[in-house]
Amino acid sequence: QVQLVESGGGLVQPGGSLRLSCAASGFIFSFYDMSWYRQAPGKERELVATINSYGSITKYADSAKGRFTISRDNAKNTVYLQMNSLKPEGTAVYFCKAAHRSLKSKYYWGQGTQVTVSP
C-alpha cells in the first residue's frame, strides 16, 4: 500500500538546522511532484516547498526562501527538506505530499513530523 513516512523532526533552538526526510513506497515515486507543508497549532496547513518529479524545478513559500532547500533522490524514493536558520514561528507539524505530475486528483499525504523551535 501507499506510504509516506516523514522523519527528522525534533526540538531545535532558534537559528538551528534540521533535515526532514520523507520515504515513499507503494507508488511510482518518479511520477510524482513532491511537496512539504506545515501546520502550526490553530492555523491552516500551508505550503512550504515543492519539487517537480524530475527534480529540476523547485518553488518555495516566501517564509522559506533562502533558508530551506527541498531536494529528492528518485533512486531512494525519498524527498528531503533542509531547514536552516530556524525561527520559533517554524514550530509546526511538517507533512509531505505526493501529487501525480499529470493527474492532479491523485495525491497522497504522510502522517507528519513535529518540529519545535524553542530556546
Residue pairs with C-beta under 8 A, 6 or more apart in sequence:
1 26
2 25
2 26
2 27
2 108
3 23
3 24
3 25
3 26
4 22
4 23
4 24
4 96
4 97
4 98
4 108
4 109
4 110
4 111
5 22
5 23
5 110
5 111
6 20
6 21
6 22
6 94
6 95
6 96
6 110
6 111
6 112
6 113
7 20
7 21
7 22
7 23
7 113
8 18
8 19
8 20
8 21
8 113
9 18
9 20
9 94
9 113
9 114
9 115
10 18
10 114
10 115
10 116
11 116
11 118
12 18
12 86
12 115
12 116
12 117
13 117
13 118
13 119
14 86
14 87
14 88
14 117
14 118
14 119
15 85
15 86
16 86
16 117
17 82
17 83
17 84
17 85
17 86
18 83
18 86
18 115
19 80
19 81
19 82
19 83
20 36
20 80
20 81
20 83
20 94
20 96
20 113
20 115
21 78
21 79
21 80
22 34
22 36
22 78
22 79
22 80
22 81
22 96
22 110
23 76
23 77
23 78
24 32
24 77
24 78
24 79
24 98
25 77
27 98
27 108
29 74
29 77
29 98
30 53
30 74
31 53
31 100
31 101
31 102
32 53
32 98
32 99
32 100
32 101
33 50
33 51
33 52
33 53
33 98
33 99
33 100
33 101
34 50
34 51
34 53
34 70
34 72
34 79
34 96
34 97
34 98
34 99
35 47
35 48
35 49
35 50
35 51
35 96
35 97
35 99
36 47
36 48
36 49
36 50
36 70
36 79
36 81
36 94
36 95
36 96
36 97
37 45
37 46
37 47
37 48
37 94
37 95
37 96
37 97
38 45
38 46
38 48
38 90
38 92
38 93
38 94
38 95
38 115
39 45
39 46
39 92
39 93
39 95
39 112
40 89
40 91
40 92
41 92
43 92
45 95
46 61
47 61
48 60
48 61
48 63
48 64
48 68
48 70
48 81
48 94
49 58
49 59
49 60
49 61
49 64
49 68
49 69
49 70
49 81
50 58
50 59
50 70
51 57
51 58
51 70
51 71
51 72
51 79
52 58
52 101
53 101
55 71
55 72
55 74
58 69
58 70
60 68
60 70
63 89
67 83
67 84
67 85
67 86
68 81
68 82
68 83
68 84
69 80
69 81
69 82
69 84
70 79
70 80
70 81
70 82
71 79
71 80
71 82
72 78
72 79
72 80
73 79
73 80
79 96
81 94
83 90
83 115
86 115
86 117
87 117
88 117
88 118
89 117
90 115
90 117
91 115
91 116
91 117
91 118
92 114
92 115
93 112
93 113
93 114
93 115
94 112
94 113
94 114
94 115
95 109
95 110
95 111
95 112
96 109
96 110
97 107
97 108
97 109
97 110
98 107
98 108
99 106
99 107
100 106
100 107
